[in-house]
Amino acid sequence: MKLMDKKQIYKKIPAFTGILFVLSLVPIIILGKYSVMCIDDYNYGLRVHDRWIETGSFIQASQTAWQQSMDVYKNWEGTYISNFLWGMCPMNFNYGIAWVVPILMIGLFSVSTFVLGRHIMSKWLGVVDKSYSTFVIFVLLFMYYQVIEAPFEGIYWYNGASHYILMQSLWFLNLALISAGLWTDSKIREVVYCALAAVMAVIIGGGNLLTCLQAEIVMMFLVIYSVITNRKKIAVTVIPFVMGSVGFMFNALAPGNSLRAEPLSAEGYSAVKAILFSFYHAICFMVRWTPAIVIVIWMALLPILWKLVRQSEKSFKYPLWVTIGAYCVFSAMFTPTLYVSGMTGFSRMDDIIQMVYYLCLIMVTTYWLGYLSHNKTKEVSFTFLDNYGIRITTACFLLAFIIFAFTEDKNTYTSISALRSLINGDAQTFYEDAMERYDLYTDDTIKDVEVKPYSVKPALFDFEDLSENPDNWLNLAVSAYFHKDKVRVAVDE
């Protein structure tokens, strides 16, 4: 009876972990209620917003967004899908609906990471116990959202998040589709997976270059894998690879890219240097993205991962090659910006690279544990994970909770920072200030608008505000969006 009770408790742990993960997101999502349009939301939303006000037709507004996307393609940037998404900012249709952005971005990214992570553990690593693989992915997601590099840009800012978080989400789902096509025994499912993956590959090809390049590399690996292991499945990988490559080339060869790159061409590295520096910066960011709480959570998962892979029937013969491959995929995400501008990129880019790192960290660790557990000469050294696994996991999770809950800087972790801004009233005050500005923007009798500085901003809303200079680029974007002669922040006396 006691054994049965323990088994029932263990089965419920993943569900409890999922509930705790959702609860950790509650303050983050509620804070989104007090978010507003900002930065490039105005620049890319102008034409679509005007068409919506003029016609009230969502279809015509969507057509305008696509026309704008093609204009941007010719004159600024080749990301034809992202260009379209930028114009379709929800706030163009209802200014007070910014709360939907964090729900959309967290929802898509969490679901896609969950689906891909579970799939890799089940099919590629041979984990039979799906409940505990679910537990591992929920812990991974919780960890990521607490230490995410740029929470505002990856959660609340529509323009930045749609370009990176949304497109990376689609790539994670597409990778799971392609992989599912490799593993399925059903011919019908194989065809359906392949067709869906081919369509999504074209969409992903029109997104940010970091995700595009990552997709090209991983899909190339999958093509090689299918050639070596099962040539009957070649079409499942080749067709999405070709379609994605066409989309990627259409993106990379856009006329606007060369125009945009001209001012930066002198600062960028050569292709060879960009690749080499990518490996260096990957190490730097691995150190940066492995703070104490990440190390402790990783240690807490070791006994669980050890138990899972000991039951796996996979051989785990190539840990070194798997590690090198994961490191190359991770490093490649730094290459595009190093090549174009000689820098690692903006923090909104780091949000997706960070998740790729954490996924690689968990999966590579699992693979190495599988290799050690299936190698009789090395297995003996890790028997302590069997003997003391529960104690290690419990102690590490308790330590992680102490670090999380009692950190000195209450803005270190995302959920605590969001909760703090809600409790102390910063979020509500910020929103009231923002709505006062909106009332001025929409007052047709005022052409020269002077707004007050925000009296306070939630720590997570660390975006650039308007300037006292009406000719500042952001001021010009807001004045154009609301058809004002001038918009500026009042000068403090």
C-alpha positions in Angstrom: 0.0 0.0 0.0 2.8 2.4 0.9 4.5 1.5 -2.4 1.3 2.2 -4.3 0.8 5.5 -2.5 4.3 6.6 -3.5 3.7 5.7 -7.1 0.5 7.7 -7.1 2.3 10.7 -5.6 5.1 10.4 -8.1 2.5 10.4 -11.0 0.9 13.5 -9.7 4.2 15.5 -9.4 4.3 16.5 -13.1 0.8 17.8 -12.9 1.6 19.8 -9.7 4.7 21.1 -11.5 2.6 22.3 -14.4 0.2 24.0 -12.1 3.1 25.8 -10.3 4.6 26.8 -13.6 1.2 28.3 -14.7 0.9 30.1 -11.3 4.4 31.6 -11.8 3.2 33.1 -15.0 0.1 34.7 -13.5 1.7 38.0 -12.3 3.7 38.2 -15.5 0.5 37.9 -17.6 -1.5 40.2 -15.3 1.2 42.9 -15.6 0.4 42.7 -19.4 -2.9 44.4 -18.6 -1.0 47.6 -18.0 1.2 47.4 -21.1 0.8 49.7 -24.1 2.1 50.3 -27.6 5.7 51.4 -27.9 8.8 51.9 -30.1 8.4 50.3 -33.6 4.8 49.3 -32.9 4.0 52.8 -34.1 6.2 52.9 -37.2 5.0 49.6 -38.6 1.4 50.1 -37.5 0.8 53.5 -39.0 -0.6 52.5 -42.5 -2.6 49.5 -41.1 -4.1 51.6 -38.3 -5.1 54.4 -40.8 -6.8 51.8 -43.1 -8.6 50.3 -40.2 -9.9 53.7 -39.0 -10.8 54.6 -42.6 -12.7 51.4 -43.6 -13.3 49.3 -40.4 -12.4 46.3 -42.5 -10.0 43.8 -41.1 -9.4 42.3 -44.6 -8.4 45.6 -46.1 -6.2 46.3 -43.1 -4.5 42.9 -43.6 -4.0 43.7 -47.3 -2.4 47.0 -46.3 -0.1 45.1 -44.0 1.0 42.8 -46.8 1.6 45.7 -49.2 3.7 47.4 -46.5 5.6 44.1 -46.1 6.6 44.1 -49.7 7.6 47.8 -49.5 9.8 47.0 -46.5 11.2 44.0 -48.4 12.3 46.2 -51.2 13.7 49.1 -49.1 14.7 47.8 -45.7 14.6 44.2 -44.7 13.8 40.8 -46.3 11.9 39.2 -43.5 8.6 39.1 -45.5 6.6 37.3 -42.8 7.8 39.3 -39.9 7.2 42.5 -41.9 3.6 41.5 -42.3 3.2 40.5 -38.6 4.6 43.9 -37.5 1.8 45.7 -39.4 -0.8 43.4 -37.7 -0.1 44.7 -34.2 -3.4 44.0 -32.2 -3.2 47.6 -30.8 -3.8 49.0 -34.3 -7.4 47.7 -34.0 -7.9 48.3 -30.3 -5.4 50.4 -28.4 -6.4 48.8 -25.0 -5.8 45.2 -26.0 -2.0 45.1 -25.3 -2.8 42.5 -22.6 -3.2 39.9 -25.4 0.5 40.1 -26.4 2.0 38.4 -23.3 -0.6 35.7 -23.5 0.1 35.1 -27.2 3.9 35.1 -26.8 4.2 33.1 -23.6 1.5 30.7 -24.8 3.1 30.0 -28.2 6.7 29.7 -26.9 5.8 27.6 -23.9 3.6 25.2 -26.0 6.2 24.9 -28.8 9.1 24.3 -26.3 7.0 21.7 -24.5 6.1 19.9 -27.6 9.6 19.8 -29.0 11.2 19.0 -25.7 8.8 16.1 -25.0 9.3 14.8 -28.5 13.1 14.8 -28.3 13.1 13.0 -25.0 10.6 10.5 -26.1 11.8 9.7 -29.7 15.5 10.6 -29.8 16.5 9.8 -26.2 14.1 6.9 -25.7 12.5 8.1 -22.5 9.5 5.9 -21.8 8.2 7.7 -18.7 6.3 10.6 -20.3 5.1 12.0 -17.0 8.7 12.7 -15.8 9.8 14.0 -19.2 6.8 16.4 -18.7 8.1 17.3 -15.3 11.6 18.1 -16.7 10.2 20.4 -19.5 7.9 22.3 -17.0 11.0 22.9 -14.8 12.9 24.1 -17.8 10.2 26.5 -18.8 9.9 27.8 -15.3 13.7 28.4 -15.1 13.7 30.1 -18.5 11.0 32.6 -17.8 12.5 33.6 -14.4 15.9 34.5 -15.9 14.9 35.5 -19.5 17.4 38.0 -20.8 15.0 40.7 -21.9 11.5 40.0 -20.5 9.9 43.2 -21.9 11.1 42.5 -25.5 10.3 38.8 -25.3 6.9 39.0 -23.6 5.3 42.5 -23.7 6.7 44.3 -26.8 4.7 43.0 -29.8 7.1 44.1 -32.6 10.2 42.5 -31.0 8.4 39.4 -29.7 6.6 38.6 -33.0 9.9 38.8 -34.9 11.8 36.5 -32.6 9.7 34.7 -30.0 6.8 33.9 -32.4 9.0 32.8 -35.3 11.2 30.6 -33.0 8.0 29.1 -31.7 6.9 28.2 -35.2 10.4 26.7 -35.8 10.2 24.5 -32.7 6.8 23.2 -33.8 8.0 22.6 -37.3 11.1 20.7 -36.1 8.7 18.5 -34.0 6.6 17.9 -37.1 9.6 16.9 -39.3 10.9 14.7 -36.6 7.5 13.1 -36.1 7.4 12.3 -39.8 10.7 10.5 -39.4 9.4 8.3 -36.5 5.8 7.6 -37.6 4.9 4.2 -39.1 1.8 5.6 -40.7 2.2 6.7 -44.4 -0.8 9.0 -44.1 0.7 10.8 -41.1 4.0 11.0 -42.8 2.5 12.8 -45.8 0.5 15.2 -43.6 3.5 16.0 -41.4 5.7 16.6 -44.5 3.1 18.9 -46.1 2.5 20.9 -43.0 6.3 21.2 -42.4 6.9 22.4 -46.0 4.3 25.2 -45.6 5.7 26.2 -42.2 9.2 26.1 -43.5 8.4 28.8 -46.0 6.8 30.9 -43.3 9.8 30.5 -41.0 12.1 31.4 -43.9 10.5 34.8 -43.9 11.4 35.4 -40.2 14.5 36.6 -38.4 17.8 35.4 -39.8 18.9 33.8 -36.5 16.0 31.3 -36.6 16.3 30.9 -40.3 20.0 29.9 -40.1 19.3 27.6 -37.2 16.5 25.9 -39.2 18.8 25.5 -42.2 21.5 23.8 -40.1 19.3 21.5 -38.2 17.2 20.5 -41.3 20.5 19.7 -43.1 21.5 17.4 -40.2 18.1 15.7 -40.5 18.5 15.2 -44.2 21.9 13.6 -43.6 20.4 11.4 -40.8 17.6 10.2 -43.1 20.0 9.4 -45.9 22.2 7.3 -43.5 19.5 5.6 -41.4 16.3 5.3 -43.5 16.3 6.5 -47.1 12.6 5.8 -47.4 12.1 8.8 -45.2 14.2 11.2 -47.3 11.2 13.1 -48.6 10.1 13.9 -45.0 13.3 15.9 -44.5 14.3 17.0 -48.0 11.0 18.7 -49.0 10.8 21.0 -45.9 14.5 21.6 -46.2 14.2 22.7 -49.9 11.1 24.8 -49.2 12.7 26.4 -46.2 15.9 27.1 -48.2 13.8 28.8 -50.9 12.2 31.0 -48.3 15.5 31.7 -46.6 17.1 32.7 -49.9 14.2 34.9 -50.8 14.7 36.6 -47.4 18.5 36.9 -47.6 18.5 38.2 -51.2 16.0 40.9 -50.6 16.9 44.3 -52.2 16.3 46.0 -48.9 19.0 44.0 -47.1 21.8 45.5 -49.1 20.5 49.0 -48.6 20.2 48.4 -44.9 23.6 46.8 -44.6 25.6 49.5 -46.4 26.1 51.7 -43.3 27.1 48.6 -41.2 29.3 46.8 -43.8 32.5 48.4 -42.6 31.8 47.2 -39.0 30.9 43.6 -39.8 33.3 40.7 -39.8 34.2 38.4 -42.7 32.2 35.2 -42.9 35.1 33.1 -41.5 35.7 35.6 -38.6 32.0 35.8 -37.9 31.8 32.0 -37.5 34.9 31.8 -35.4 33.8 34.6 -33.1 30.4 32.9 -32.8 32.0 30.0 -31.0 33.8 32.4 -28.7 30.6 34.4 -27.9 28.7 31.2 -27.3 31.0 30.3 -24.4 30.7 33.8 -23.0 26.9 33.7 -23.1 26.8 30.2 -21.7 28.6 31.5 -18.6 26.3 34.5 -18.5 23.1 32.4 -18.7 24.2 29.9 -16.1 23.7 31.7 -12.8 23.4 30.0 -9.5 19.7 29.2 -9.7 20.2 27.5 -13.1 23.1 25.4 -11.8 21.1 24.3 -8.8 18.0 23.4 -10.9 20.3 21.5 -13.3 21.7 19.5 -10.4 18.2 18.8 -9.2 17.3 17.3 -12.5 20.4 15.0 -12.7 18.9 12.1 -10.7 15.7 12.3 -12.6 17.3 12.3 -16.0 19.6 9.4 -14.9 16.6 7.3 -13.9 14.8 8.1 -17.2 17.7 7.2 -19.5 18.6 4.0 -17.6 15.2 2.7 -18.8 15.9 3.8 -22.4 16.7 1.3 -25.1 18.8 3.8 -27.0 22.5 3.1 -27.4 23.8 6.6 -26.7 27.0 5.8 -28.7 28.0 9.3 -29.8 28.0 11.8 -26.9 30.9 13.8 -28.2 29.3 14.3 -31.6 26.0 15.2 -30.1 27.7 17.8 -27.9 29.6 19.3 -30.8 26.4 19.4 -32.9 24.4 21.1 -30.2 27.2 23.6 -29.6 27.4 24.4 -33.3 23.7 25.0 -33.6 23.8 27.2 -30.5 26.9 29.1 -31.7 25.4 29.7 -35.2 22.7 31.9 -33.8 25.4 34.6 -33.1 26.8 34.5 -36.6 24.3 36.7 -38.6 24.7 39.8 -36.5 28.5 39.3 -36.2 28.7 39.1 -39.9 26.5 42.1 -40.6 27.4 44.5 -37.8 30.3 43.0 -35.8 28.2 42.6 -32.6 26.3 39.9 -31.0 22.9 41.6 -31.5 20.1 43.1 -29.4 18.7 41.6 -26.2 15.5 40.6 -27.9 17.6 38.2 -30.0 19.1 36.8 -26.9 15.7 35.6 -25.6 15.5 32.9 -28.3 19.2 32.0 -28.2 18.9 31.6 -24.4 16.1 29.0 -24.8 18.1 27.1 -27.4 21.0 27.0 -24.9 18.8 25.6 -22.1 17.2 23.0 -24.4 20.7 21.9 -25.6 21.9 21.9 -22.0 19.1 19.5 -20.8 19.2 17.3 -23.9 23.0 17.0 -24.1 23.1 16.3 -20.3 20.5 13.6 -20.8 22.4 12.0 -23.7 25.7 11.9 -21.6 23.9 10.3 -18.7 22.5 7.8 -21.2 26.0 7.1 -22.4 27.3 6.6 -18.9 24.3 4.5 -17.7 24.7 2.1 -20.7 28.5 1.8 -20.3 29.1 -0.8 -17.6 32.7 0.5 -16.9 31.4 4.0 -16.1 28.0 3.3 -14.6 29.4 2.4 -11.2 30.7 5.9 -10.7 27.2 7.3 -10.9 25.4 4.8 -8.6 25.1 7.6 -6.0 22.4 9.1 -8.3 20.3 5.9 -7.6 21.1 5.8 -3.9 20.8 9.4 -3.0 18.8 10.8 -6.0 15.6 11.8 -4.1 17.7 13.6 -1.4 19.8 15.4 -4.0 16.8 16.5 -6.0 14.8 17.6 -2.9 17.8 19.5 -1.5 18.6 21.2 -4.8 15.0 22.3 -5.4 14.8 23.6 -1.8 18.0 25.6 -2.4 16.6 26.9 -5.7 13.4 28.1 -3.9 15.5 29.9 -1.3 17.5 31.6 -4.0 14.4 32.5 -5.9 12.2 33.7 -3.1 14.8 35.5 -0.9 17.0 37.2 -3.5 18.1 40.7 -2.4 17.1 42.4 -5.7 13.4 41.8 -6.2 13.7 42.5 -9.9 16.2 39.6 -10.5 13.5 37.1 -11.3 10.6 37.9 -13.7 7.6 36.7 -11.6 8.8 38.4 -8.4 9.5 41.6 -10.3 6.0 41.5 -11.9 4.3 40.8 -8.6 6.2 43.6 -6.9 5.1 46.1 -9.6 1.5 45.0 -9.2 1.5 45.2 -5.4 3.3 48.6 -5.0 1.1 50.2 -7.6 3.8 50.9 -10.2 1.9 49.1 -12.9 -1.4 50.9 -12.3 0.2 54.3 -12.1 2.1 53.7 -15.3 -1.0 52.7 -17.1 -2.9 55.8 -15.9 0.0 58.0 -17.2 -0.1 56.2 -20.5 -3.9 56.7 -20.9 -3.5 60.4 -20.1 -1.1 60.5 -23.0 -3.5 58.6 -25.2 -6.3 61.0 -24.5 -4.0 63.8 -25.7 -3.0 61.8 -28.8 -6.6 61.2 -29.8 -7.8 64.8 -29.1 -8.3 66.3 -32.6 -8.2 69.8 -31.2 -4.5 69.4 -30.2 -1.9 69.4 -32.8 1.2 70.1 -30.7 1.1 67.5 -27.9 3.2 67.9 -24.8 3.0 64.9 -22.4 4.2 64.4 -18.9 7.1 62.0 -18.2 6.0 58.7 -16.7 6.0 59.2 -13.0 7.0 55.5 -12.6 7.5 52.4 -14.7 7.4 48.7 -13.8 10.9 47.4 -13.8 10.0 44.9 -16.6 8.9 47.8 -18.8 12.4 48.9 -19.6 11.6 50.4 -23.0 12.8 53.7 -24.5 10.4 56.6 -23.8 9.7 59.7 -25.8 12.2 62.5 -25.8 12.0 66.2 -25.0 13.1 66.7 -28.6 10.1 66.5 -31.0 12.5 65.4 -33.8 13.6 62.3 -32.0 12.8 59.2 -34.1 10.4 57.8 -31.6 8.6 61.1 -31.2 8.2 61.3 -34.9 6.8 57.8 -35.0 4.1 58.7 -32.4 3.3 62.0 -34.0 2.8 60.3 -37.4 0.7 57.5 -36.0 -1.7 60.0 -34.3 -1.4 62.6 -37.1 0.0 65.3 -34.8 2.4 68.1 -35.8 4.6 67.6 -32.8 4.9 65.3 -29.8 7.3 65.8 -27.0 7.8 65.2 -23.3 7.5 68.2 -21.1 10.8 69.7 -19.9 11.3 69.3 -16.1 11.7 72.7 -14.5 
